[in-house]
Amino acid sequence: MVDTKTAVITGSTSGIGSGIARALAAKGSNIVLNGIEAPDAIAPIRQSIEKEFGVKTIYCNANMMEPAGAEELIKAATDAFGQVDILVNNAGIQFVSPVEDFPHDKWQAIIALNLSSAFYASKEVVAGMKESKWGRIINIASAHGLVASPFKSAYVAAKHGMVGFTKSLALEVAEFGVTVNAICPGYVWTPLVESQIPDTMKARGLTEEEVKRDVLLKAQPTKRFVTIEEVAALAVFLCSEDASSITGSAQSIDGGWVAQ
Ligand code: NAD
């Protein structure tokens, strides 16, 4: 379905990005992994993808908060594989705090990684995709790209911005065989969610179990976490030919959260 394409997935050493990398590899794409870990730490992940799916992988630990990081990542991808066919802007972080206590550096980091990095990386690949008359850009936004929760002001602002960026870029490239879509997951059990539990306990004065039940899963009518594999399968579908007319969209995969 995806054939031998080259897929770059930012923030793919863990969680959702790692799942998307594996799912695209399963469809035959060569994979460019990215994250902040040292290359040695990621070697076992590369080896397991190459062995399991018979594709090639590289890893680049470019910092996606910076324009230079995006340039470095896309250069590494094109040096290794010639071109980039699929870009998944997935790298993201979270910080939970009331606005009056929200540190400036945390705000700036979230906006840089969760929003600006999608612009930086897309800017590097759009010309090549337009030239080859085929391309897929998938922005991993969030249910928080469509609705808000308290104490997540930077994250909600960045994810709403990402949905807007998705629409604008989709219009620019629509006639070139390039689609641009946002995926808006509800809560997926990954290190990003696990690590925000202590701060949420503090901000709301709740126990761990209360945070899971009354904050996280309260938002999801299905009362279960979305799985990494479900998000990855949606990303693979958006990369298929059958999804050629889906562009500029924000695809909810949230157990009914934003239907409420
Ligand atoms: P995660 O913490 O498991 O993984 C984050 C990844 O980002 C890691 O690979 C890490 O190395 C990488 N990263 C961190 N800082 C980076 C930087 N400066 N440059 C490059 N890479 C960097 O997170 P996750 O839960 O899999 O989240 C992935 C994306 O999905 C994020 O954008 C997140 O906002 C979004 N999302 C997650 C959920 C959820 O419930 N987990 C829900 C909706 C949306």
Boltz pocket constraint, residues with backbone or C-beta under 6 A from the ligand:
constraints:
  - pocket:
      binder: B
      contacts: [[A, 10], [A, 11], [A, 12], [A, 13], [A, 14], [A, 15], [A, 16], [A, 17], [A, 34], [A, 35], [A, 36], [A, 37], [A, 62], [A, 63], [A, 64], [A, 65], [A, 89], [A, 90], [A, 91], [A, 92], [A, 93], [A, 113], [A, 114], [A, 140], [A, 141], [A, 142], [A, 143], [A, 183], [A, 184], [A, 185], [A, 186], [A, 187], [A, 188], [A, 189], [A, 190], [A, 191], [A, 192], [A, 193]]
      max_distance: 6.0
